[in-house]
Amino acid sequence: MPVFLEPVTEQIPAQSIIIIHPGSKNLRIGKASDLNPKVILNAVARKRKPNGMVYKDSFLPPMVPRSKDLTQIMEESRLQVSHTLQSSLQSDGRRRYATPPQQIAAFNRRSTSETQSVKEADWIKREDDYIVGDDILALKDDDTYNIHFPYKRGELNVHSGPGGSLKSILADLKVIWEYAIEEKMGIPLKDMKLYKVVLIIPDIYNRLYLKELTTLLLCEIGFGGCFLLQDHVAATFGAGLGFACVVDVGAEKTSVSCVEDGISHRDTRVRIDYGGSDITQTLFWLLQKCAFPYKNCDATDKLDAMLLDQLKKDICHVDLNICGSQEKTFTVKKPGMPVEAYTIQVGDECLIAPLSLFQPELFKVTGVHSFHTQKRFIGDSEDPHDENYLRETSRKYTKDNSEHSVEMQEEAAMHTNAGDDEVVVDNVDSAPISINNKEPDAPRDFIVGPQQSLSLDHAILQSIDRCPTEDLKRKMYSCILVVGSGMKFQGIGMWLHNRISLQIPYMFRAEQMDIITLPKEIDPGMTTWKGASILSCLESAQELWINRQEWEQIGVRLLRERAPFMW
């Protein structure tokens, strides 16, 4: 039987630790000693085989066909948000006002593009077997390449199409990570054994995927050591907080959990299948209703998708002091084409799109969005002493002890003088725990109304409500940390504060609530990566590293023993 090796406890220099934070859209990678990571598109384009199937992952979640009923639901939701905005007050106490959409549309219909003389560079022609990262954007659409995003909605993008198997996705990740390390960071792959790596994983994880990713890092790429770290735990380290209800809004997913002292409480975790890219598509739908002047805009085209995403970042906000219509300009740049500039008018569409997080029926523009919680693990043959074994063993001992206690009480009753009034034997509920009953510690389901999606504020409230103690709930209400690149809108923190304040249970309303949207004055999209780089250099982290030799000898049981989260 293999013996667990003692982990190396000597301090590892920050410049020899690489932090990898993969997302549904971008990859953030860099040394722990770097101020900021390198950010590249987390995608790979692979040369299609002759007569092979065409497959291209979309750069934005695809819009779904809108039936009459769906259009009505979205329109009612839009009007609901619009009316809420019109009844809101500016900071000086005056009521907000909005320019009628018909007036904005009339301006936009008259708007025409201005062609600039500067011509963008031509499309690139490549014959490589694969192309990684931002270079994909300059590939012509008719090129013989399939485009794959290894992550989708915050999890590995396993699907039934070409390149959708777990093995294919791991091969894509190997190509992307090695390209980033060698080309962007300038580290030769032959030196990988001299570096250790921290992989940031989702707070709701799949154990099979984690096992395969650890094998990829240690055995395929050849790092000298690794450990895995949950993103919400890393976020609290990056923000310098001991506890927080972490809200992570990424490109394609939104996740919430309560973290205390480096532990993400399992029952509080929830991941919802919408994010910043769905806000982009909602904005596009709203702009089209106002006669968007760029008529040829196609959200399925990769360059137009990136344009819409940038437009969202430039014009969207939740600043109630900005009323009426605003004129904005944007440019359309495509290889081989002159640059075109457009001027548009926008009104409350700039606020309604971000506020879809609180009115997620607007996200139906990209389909139905489900949510996920951390499920019980069915077991792994390589790890027989997992949580299932421990739980069943604990239940067996509980049952045995209960039966033993009843036997002792019955024996005491037999020796008791029935006429002695001073002797009282209490009744004891000795019913054994049935394994057929629902698990006593099974998480409660998150609640949504019929035909509704889980909104961000309800996800936060229900996550905190699943904390095990009242004291912990009070702490979580006092500190809500917002990270990720999908919710970087001016004024969104105050809106979230007001939404939570109106619904917080009465017993917690006396607590001061802090909504942190700009932790330590750094980009919230970098907070999680920064937290992992900080934690990896702590003395206490030196016991977490797993090396290739012990991984090949012991396998997945090492993750149960060493992982800084409940395996």
TORTIMI-611959 format. One record per residue (C-alpha): z, x, y. Coordinates in steps of 0.25 Angstrom, whole numbers, plus 5000, padded with zeros to 4 digits. Layout:
! residues N
ZXY/...
//
This chain:
! residues 567
500050005000/499650065014/500750105023/500650075038/500450195046/501350225058/500550195071/500350315080/501350305091/500850425100/500350385114/498850365114/498050395127/497450285135/496150355136/495950355120/496250195119/495050105121/495349955124/494249855119/494349715125/493149635120/492849495126/491849385124/490949445135/491449585139/492049695132/493149775139/493349915134/493950045139/495050155137/496450115140/496450215151/495350145158/495650065171/494649965166/493749945154/492249945152/491749805152/490449775144/489749645139/490349625125/489049605118/487949675110/486449645109/485949685095/484449705092/483949585084/483349605070/481849575069/481749425067/483349415068/484049295074/484249295089/485649285093/486249305107/487649275111/487749205125/488349275137/488949145141/489449035132/488248945130/488148805137/488148685128/487148575129/487848475139/487848325134/488048215143/489548205138/489748355140/489148355154/490048235158/491348305153/490948435160/490648355173/491948275172/492748405171/491948475183/492248355191/493748355187/493848505191/493048475204/494048365208/495248455205/494648555214/494348455225/495848405225/496348545226/496848615238/496548735245/497548845249/497748785263/497948645257/496648585260/495848505249/494648575243/493248525245/492048545237/490548545241/489848435233/489048495221/487748425226/487848495239/487948635232/486848595222/485948565234/486148705240/485948775226/484648695224/484048755237/484548895233/483448995229/483549135223/483249255232/482549365224/482949505227/481949625226/482849705217/482449695203/483449705191/483249805181/482349775169/482849725156/483249835146/482449855134/483249915122/482949945108/484449975104/485049895092/486049845101/486449835116/487849825120/488549765133/487949745146/486649805142/486349665135/486149605148/484849675151/484249645138/483049545139/483349415133/482149425123/482649565118/482849565103/484349575104/485449485099/486649475108/488049475103/489449455109/490449495099/491549405105/491449255109/492549165114/493549275113/493349305098/492349375089/490949305090/490749275075/489649175073/488549145063/487349195071/486749335070/487849445072/488949345072/489749395059/491049465061/490349595056/489249585066/490249565078/491049685074/489849765074/489449715088/490849745093/490749885087/489449905095/489949855108/491249935107/490650065103/489550045114/490650025125/491550145120/490350235119/489450195131/490450135141/491650215138/490950345134/491750375122/491050425109/491150335097/491450465089/492750475097/493250335093/494350395084/495050455096/495150315103/496050195100/495650055104/496349925107/495549805105/495949675113/495849555104/495949405107/497349345107/496849245097/496249335086/495649335072/496249435063/495049455055/494249495068/495449585072/495349655058/493849685060/494049725074/495049835070/494149885059/493049895069/493849975079/494450075069/493450085058/492150055064/492250105078/493250205074/494450205084/495650285081/496550165082/496650025088/497449905090/497149755094/497749685106/497749545110/497049515123/498249435129/499249535126/498349645132/498249555144/499749545147/499849705146/498649715156/499349615166/500749685164/501449565159/502449545148/502049405145/500949305150/500149185146/498849255145/497549185149/496249255145/494949195150/493749275145/492349255145/492249155133/493749125130/495049095136/496349135129/497849105132/499049155125/500549195129/500849335128/502349395128/502749545126/501349575120/501249455111/500349345112/501049225106/500149165095/500249015097/499949025112/498549085110/497349005113/495849045115/494848945122/493348965120/493048965135/493049075146/492349135158/490949115152/491248965151/491648965165/490249025168/489548925161/490348815168/489948875181/488548875177/488548735174/489248695187/488248785195/487048715188/487648575193/487548635207/486048675205/486248825202/485048895209/484848995198/484048895190/483648995179/485049035175/485249035160/486649045155/486149095142/485449215148/486349335148/486049375162/486249235168/487549225160/488049345167/487549295180/488349165178/489549235174/489549325186/489249205195/490549145190/491349265193/490749265207/490949125211/491949055203/493449045208/494548945209/494848965224/495248825229/495048875244/493548895241/492948755244/491548705245/490248775242/490048925242/488749005242/488649115232/487549205228/487149275215/486049355210/485249345197/484849485191/484049495179/483249625174/481849625178/482049515188/482249515203/483749485207/483849345212/484949295222/485449155222/486349085232/487148965227/488248865232/489448835223/490648745225/491748715216/490948755204/491548895206/492948835204/492548725193/492048835183/493248925183/494148795182/493448755169/494548835162/495448715166/494348615164/493748665151/492848545149/491948615159/491748725148/491048625139/489748685146/489948785135/490348695124/491748665117/492748765118/493848775108/495148855108/495848945098/497248985094/497849095085/497649035071/498449075058/497849185050/497349145036/497749285031/497149415028/497049485014/497249615020/498549575026/499349495016/500649495025/500149425037/500749315045/500449215034/501249295024/502349315034/502349165037/502349115023/503449215019/504349175031/504149025026/504549055012/505749125017/506149015026/505948915015/506748995005/507849015015/507848865018/507948825003/509048925001/509848875013/509748735007/510248774993/511448845000/511748715007/511648624995/512548724987/513548714999/513548564999/513848564984/515048644986/515548554998/516648454996/516048325000/517348275005/517548385014/517148325028/517248465035/516048525027/514748485033/513348525028/512248505038/510848455033/509848565033/508348535034/507848625023/506348575022/505548695018/504348735027/503048685021/501848775021/500948655022/501548615036/500948665049/501448805052/502748795060/502248905069/500748855070/500248855084/500048715091/498648685094/498248695109/497948555114/496748505121/496248365124/495148295117/493748345121/494448455130/494548605130/495848685132/495948715147/496548855151/497748795157/498048705145/497848825136/498848905144/499848795144/499748775129/499748915126/501148935134/501648805127/501448875114/502448995117/503648995108/504748985118/505048915132/505349055138/504049105134/503248985139/503949005153/503549145153/502149115150/502049005161/502549115171/501449215168/499949175164/499049295164/497549265166/496549375160/495149385156/493849385165/493549235163/494549175173/494349275185/494249165196/494949165209/496049065210/496049035195/497449085193/498048985203/497248865197/497848905183/499248915189/499048775195/498548715182/499648775174/500748735184/500348585183/500448585168/501648685165/502748615157/503848575167/504948665161/504048795165/503648745179/504748825186/504148955181/503349035190/501949045184/501049175187/499549165184/499049305183/497549315185/497449455190/498449535182/498749675189/497549645198/496549685187/495349605182/495949505172/494749535163/495349675161/496849635160/496749625144/496049765143/496949825152/498149775145/497649835132/497449965138/498949965143/499549925130/498750025122/499350135129/500850085128/501750165118/502050035110/500550015108/500450155100/500950075087/499849975087/498650075084/497950065071/497050175066/495850175057/496550235045/497750135044/496850015047/495950055035/497150075026/498049955031/497049855037/497349725044/498849735041/498949845052/498549735063/499749655058/500649775059/500149835072/499449735080/500149695093/500049555090/500449455079/499449485068/
//
